[in-house]
Amino acid sequence: MAAAVASASGGLGLGGPPSRTPIATASGLLALLSEPDPSLVRRALTGLLAVVDTLWHEVAESLPDLEAIAEGGEGHESHDGAARETAAALASRVFFHLEEPRQALRLALESGGHFDVMAPSKADGPYVERLVNAAIEEYVSRRAREFDGEDAAGAAAGAAADEGEEEEELDAEKLAGVVHLMFERCYADGSYGHALGVAFEGREAARAAEVLSRLSSSGLPAGEVVSVLSGALRTANELIPSKAFRSEALGLIGASLHDVFGDDAAPGPARRSAACSLALCRQLLGDAAAVASIVTRLVDGGDDDRGLLGLQLCFDLVDSGDQAFASAVAAGLP
């Protein structure tokens, strides 16, 4: 047996660093998973990880063994942390190819540095993106149940039953870590609109405030900042079902728009665009006094373009059909 293992080890490149030479079958590596020598198993796992994306259909037959190694189950207590993490990464890849992203995520959360959210390689990109999306879906679902209470929890219970109560299998702290890294990656990429959308879906006012703060200090041109805020305004108004949280989100967006509108150093077009979105935001919040103040500042600003915009906002209010609100705004004008 020892000679056979030695032969397999040499032929599969297990005597040193993992071989980059493609192999036609993973059967030899898979056979080594049952060896009592932890070092052989560790090298087999490393070799399998290098070929799993092409030979995953073979590796899938050993999923129970891989999960047992990853979990340190009976008969696998001798494997160290690095071997368990590699086994988890390997099983996660197989579940990814089987199109079971939630199971793939469960194991990826146990794979340590093998799951690189911040800087995945080009080859790992599709795998990481799919699992990050699965993490966001789980995060949003959990946050929605916490925020919306029993009704949402009851609705989710049926889905959890359909999934065999897999929900509890995901480590909450590690899941939160992945989502946190996703937000950091959004900041690095300048994807503030995406970050806001996730924060809104997750009913996280503190996270939304953080994104808006990072946006305001990002150094982006004022026009681009207003564009992101205007998109966030539409998202909040159309996609947040909770009236209470929608109002909170609109308030946060309105505060950021107000900063741009009141910034004398910002270009005129950006300030005027901010004024339009801010007026809509305040109207959605039912704040007639705030809208009246915006119109007054525009008309009294000493600039023809600003004055015309103030008048246009008044016409838009009348055309909106909310005559009670339009009358309340008119009453607040000088």
VMD Tcl script that draws the C-alpha trace (Angstrom):
set ca {
  {0.00 0.00 0.00}
  {2.83 2.36 0.88}
  {4.42 1.79 -2.51}
  {1.13 2.51 -4.25}
  {0.66 5.72 -2.31}
  {4.22 6.76 -3.08}
  {3.63 6.06 -6.75}
  {0.38 8.04 -6.74}
  {2.05 10.86 -4.86}
  {4.85 11.12 -7.37}
  {2.58 10.90 -10.39}
  {0.21 13.54 -9.06}
  {2.84 15.97 -7.93}
  {2.24 15.41 -4.21}
  {5.92 15.19 -3.35}
  {6.34 18.97 -3.58}
  {4.44 22.08 -4.62}
  {1.10 21.50 -6.43}
  {1.63 20.66 -10.09}
  {0.24 23.03 -12.72}
  {0.06 20.18 -15.25}
  {-3.59 19.40 -16.07}
  {-4.73 15.93 -15.07}
  {-7.42 13.86 -16.79}
  {-8.98 12.44 -13.65}
  {-9.12 13.23 -9.95}
  {-9.51 9.58 -8.90}
  {-5.93 9.25 -7.62}
  {-6.20 12.39 -5.50}
  {-9.61 11.39 -4.19}
  {-8.28 7.99 -3.14}
  {-5.73 9.68 -0.91}
  {-8.47 11.38 1.14}
  {-8.95 8.10 3.03}
  {-5.26 7.77 3.94}
  {-4.43 7.90 7.67}
  {-1.46 10.21 7.10}
  {-2.73 13.82 7.51}
  {0.09 15.18 5.37}
  {-1.01 13.05 2.41}
  {-4.60 14.16 2.85}
  {-3.51 17.80 3.06}
  {-1.52 17.53 -0.16}
  {-4.41 15.74 -1.88}
  {-6.77 18.53 -0.87}
  {-4.40 21.13 -2.26}
  {-4.10 19.22 -5.51}
  {-7.86 18.83 -5.81}
  {-8.41 22.52 -5.20}
  {-6.23 23.27 -8.22}
  {-8.38 21.13 -10.55}
  {-11.84 21.26 -9.01}
  {-13.21 23.78 -11.51}
  {-12.69 21.27 -14.33}
  {-13.13 17.98 -12.45}
  {-15.82 19.02 -9.99}
  {-18.18 16.27 -11.22}
  {-15.69 13.68 -9.95}
  {-14.97 15.53 -6.73}
  {-18.72 15.76 -6.05}
  {-18.79 12.05 -5.23}
  {-16.56 12.74 -2.23}
  {-18.57 15.66 -0.83}
  {-19.47 13.77 2.40}
  {-15.76 13.09 3.06}
  {-14.81 16.69 2.31}
  {-17.47 18.07 4.64}
  {-16.41 15.63 7.37}
  {-12.80 16.82 7.06}
  {-13.91 20.46 7.04}
  {-15.97 19.95 10.19}
  {-13.36 17.82 11.97}
  {-15.86 14.98 12.24}
  {-15.33 11.50 13.60}
  {-12.18 9.96 12.17}
  {-10.89 13.32 10.94}
  {-9.82 14.93 14.21}
  {-6.13 14.75 13.25}
  {-6.43 17.29 10.44}
  {-5.18 20.78 11.20}
  {-7.00 24.04 10.59}
  {-5.38 24.61 7.20}
  {-6.54 21.20 5.95}
  {-10.07 21.79 7.21}
  {-10.20 25.19 5.50}
  {-8.96 23.70 2.23}
  {-11.57 20.94 2.45}
  {-14.27 23.56 3.05}
  {-13.05 25.60 0.07}
  {-13.03 22.49 -2.11}
  {-16.56 21.44 -1.10}
  {-17.75 25.01 -1.58}
  {-16.47 25.01 -5.14}
  {-18.31 21.78 -5.90}
  {-21.59 23.16 -4.55}
  {-21.03 26.29 -6.64}
  {-20.76 24.17 -9.79}
  {-23.83 22.21 -8.67}
  {-25.64 25.57 -8.60}
  {-26.31 25.44 -4.87}
  {-24.92 28.87 -3.86}
  {-26.27 28.80 -0.33}
  {-24.47 25.57 0.48}
  {-21.40 26.90 -1.29}
  {-21.54 30.02 0.87}
  {-21.95 27.98 4.07}
  {-18.67 26.20 3.38}
  {-16.90 29.26 1.98}
  {-17.50 30.98 5.32}
  {-15.41 28.19 6.89}
  {-12.62 28.30 4.30}
  {-10.59 31.18 5.71}
  {-8.36 32.95 3.21}
  {-9.53 30.77 0.33}
  {-12.62 33.02 0.05}
  {-11.16 36.39 -0.95}
  {-13.96 38.92 -1.23}
  {-11.82 42.04 -1.64}
  {-9.41 40.97 -4.40}
  {-10.48 37.74 -6.12}
  {-8.44 36.49 -9.03}
  {-9.93 36.68 -12.51}
  {-10.59 32.94 -12.43}
  {-12.29 33.19 -9.03}
  {-14.44 36.18 -10.01}
  {-17.68 34.35 -10.95}
  {-17.45 32.13 -7.86}
  {-16.85 35.01 -5.47}
  {-19.51 37.24 -7.04}
  {-22.16 34.53 -6.85}
  {-21.39 33.80 -3.22}
  {-21.27 37.49 -2.28}
  {-24.72 37.85 -3.87}
  {-25.92 34.87 -1.84}
  {-24.51 36.50 1.30}
  {-26.32 39.75 0.51}
  {-29.59 37.87 -0.07}
  {-29.24 36.16 3.30}
  {-28.25 39.39 5.03}
  {-31.20 41.28 3.53}
  {-33.58 38.48 4.45}
  {-32.43 38.37 8.07}
  {-32.46 42.14 8.46}
  {-35.93 42.39 6.91}
  {-37.28 39.84 9.39}
  {-35.69 41.69 12.29}
  {-37.10 45.02 11.12}
  {-40.53 43.97 9.87}
  {-41.34 41.62 12.74}
  {-43.62 38.65 12.90}
  {-45.29 38.95 9.49}
  {-42.00 38.73 7.63}
  {-40.73 36.07 9.98}
  {-43.83 33.98 9.33}
  {-43.48 34.34 5.59}
  {-39.82 33.36 5.78}
  {-40.60 30.32 7.90}
  {-42.24 28.58 5.00}
  {-39.25 29.24 2.76}
  {-36.92 27.97 5.46}
  {-38.98 24.80 5.74}
  {-38.67 24.27 2.00}
  {-34.91 24.58 2.31}
  {-34.73 22.05 5.13}
  {-34.03 24.69 7.77}
  {-30.63 25.39 6.19}
  {-30.85 28.95 7.39}
  {-29.33 28.17 10.77}
  {-26.28 26.63 9.13}
  {-24.84 30.02 8.16}
  {-22.59 31.63 10.76}
  {-24.11 35.05 11.46}
  {-20.82 36.71 12.45}
  {-18.95 35.43 9.40}
  {-21.88 36.35 7.16}
  {-21.78 39.89 8.53}
  {-18.05 39.94 7.83}
  {-18.60 39.13 4.16}
  {-21.23 41.85 3.86}
  {-18.91 44.33 5.55}
  {-16.19 43.51 3.03}
  {-18.72 43.95 0.22}
  {-19.39 47.49 1.44}
  {-15.66 48.20 1.66}
  {-15.23 46.97 -1.90}
  {-18.06 49.25 -3.01}
  {-16.27 52.20 -1.43}
  {-13.02 51.25 -3.15}
  {-14.80 50.86 -6.51}
  {-16.93 53.98 -6.12}
  {-20.11 51.87 -6.27}
  {-22.01 54.00 -3.76}
  {-25.38 53.48 -5.42}
  {-25.08 49.71 -5.07}
  {-24.00 50.04 -1.44}
  {-26.99 52.27 -0.69}
  {-29.34 49.83 -2.38}
  {-28.11 46.97 -0.18}
  {-28.32 49.12 2.96}
  {-31.89 50.12 2.08}
  {-32.92 46.53 1.37}
  {-31.37 45.48 4.66}
  {-33.26 48.22 6.56}
  {-29.97 49.50 7.99}
  {-30.22 53.22 8.59}
  {-26.79 53.37 10.25}
  {-25.19 51.63 7.27}
  {-26.99 53.94 4.83}
  {-25.73 56.96 6.80}
  {-22.21 55.53 6.62}
  {-22.44 55.11 2.83}
  {-23.73 58.67 2.43}
  {-20.91 59.98 4.61}
  {-18.33 58.10 2.55}
  {-19.96 59.43 -0.62}
  {-19.76 63.03 0.56}
  {-16.07 62.66 1.43}
  {-15.19 60.62 -1.65}
  {-13.93 63.56 -3.70}
  {-16.36 62.81 -6.52}
  {-17.57 65.86 -8.49}
  {-20.73 67.38 -7.05}
  {-22.69 66.45 -10.16}
  {-21.84 62.76 -9.73}
  {-22.74 62.92 -6.04}
  {-26.15 64.38 -6.91}
  {-26.64 61.68 -9.55}
  {-26.05 58.95 -6.96}
  {-28.36 60.67 -4.48}
  {-31.11 61.10 -7.09}
  {-30.89 57.40 -7.94}
  {-31.01 56.53 -4.25}
  {-34.10 58.72 -3.89}
  {-35.90 56.75 -6.58}
  {-34.80 53.45 -5.06}
  {-35.94 54.42 -1.58}
  {-39.31 55.70 -2.76}
  {-40.10 52.78 -5.05}
  {-38.52 49.74 -3.39}
  {-38.69 50.19 0.39}
  {-42.01 48.69 1.54}
  {-41.81 49.87 5.15}
  {-43.22 53.38 5.45}
  {-41.27 54.04 8.65}
  {-37.92 53.04 7.19}
  {-38.69 54.72 3.87}
  {-39.20 58.01 5.70}
  {-35.94 57.51 7.59}
  {-34.08 56.76 4.34}
  {-35.58 59.79 2.60}
  {-34.52 61.94 5.51}
  {-30.91 60.76 5.18}
  {-30.89 61.36 1.43}
  {-32.49 64.77 1.89}
  {-29.79 65.80 4.35}
  {-27.07 64.91 1.80}
  {-28.89 66.74 -1.00}
  {-29.26 69.77 1.25}
  {-25.49 69.82 1.79}
  {-24.89 70.02 -1.97}
  {-27.65 72.59 -2.49}
  {-26.19 74.81 0.20}
  {-22.57 74.45 -0.93}
  {-21.56 77.74 -2.56}
  {-18.45 76.07 -3.96}
  {-20.47 73.48 -5.90}
  {-21.07 74.15 -9.64}
  {-24.38 75.80 -10.50}
  {-25.79 72.84 -12.48}
  {-25.08 70.45 -9.61}
  {-26.75 72.77 -7.09}
  {-29.81 73.18 -9.30}
  {-30.07 69.42 -9.79}
  {-29.75 68.97 -6.04}
  {-32.55 71.51 -5.53}
  {-34.92 69.56 -7.78}
  {-34.23 66.25 -6.06}
  {-34.34 67.87 -2.63}
  {-37.73 69.44 -3.34}
  {-39.08 66.04 -4.44}
  {-37.60 64.41 -1.35}
  {-39.23 66.94 0.96}
  {-42.51 66.57 -0.89}
  {-42.42 62.80 -0.41}
  {-41.89 63.46 3.29}
  {-44.83 65.89 3.32}
  {-42.65 68.79 4.48}
  {-44.30 71.80 2.81}
  {-42.29 74.32 4.82}
  {-39.00 72.83 3.56}
  {-40.19 72.96 -0.05}
  {-41.28 76.58 0.40}
  {-37.82 77.38 1.76}
  {-36.15 75.78 -1.28}
  {-38.34 77.74 -3.70}
  {-37.65 80.97 -1.82}
  {-33.90 80.45 -1.90}
  {-34.01 79.79 -5.62}
  {-36.19 82.76 -6.50}
  {-34.28 85.15 -4.23}
  {-30.87 83.83 -5.27}
  {-30.14 86.65 -7.67}
  {-29.59 84.30 -10.57}
  {-32.01 84.03 -13.48}
  {-31.51 80.28 -13.90}
  {-32.13 79.66 -10.21}
  {-35.18 81.91 -10.24}
  {-36.65 80.13 -13.25}
  {-36.02 76.79 -11.58}
  {-37.88 77.98 -8.49}
  {-40.87 78.92 -10.64}
  {-40.68 75.58 -12.47}
  {-40.81 73.75 -9.15}
  {-43.98 75.65 -8.30}
  {-45.57 74.60 -11.59}
  {-44.50 71.00 -10.99}
  {-46.13 71.06 -7.57}
  {-49.41 72.22 -9.04}
  {-49.20 69.58 -11.80}
  {-48.53 66.84 -9.25}
  {-52.22 66.88 -8.34}
  {-51.63 67.23 -4.59}
  {-53.44 70.53 -4.23}
  {-53.43 70.43 -0.44}
  {-49.64 70.17 -0.40}
  {-49.27 72.84 -3.10}
  {-51.46 75.17 -1.05}
  {-49.39 74.48 2.05}
  {-46.22 75.36 0.13}
  {-47.84 78.54 -1.24}
  {-48.78 79.55 2.29}
  {-45.14 79.28 3.33}
  {-43.85 81.55 0.57}
  {-43.06 85.23 1.38}
}
mol new
graphics top color blue
foreach p $ca { graphics top sphere $p radius 0.5 }
foreach p [lrange $ca 0 end-1] q [lrange $ca 1 end] { graphics top cylinder $p $q radius 0.2 }
display resetview
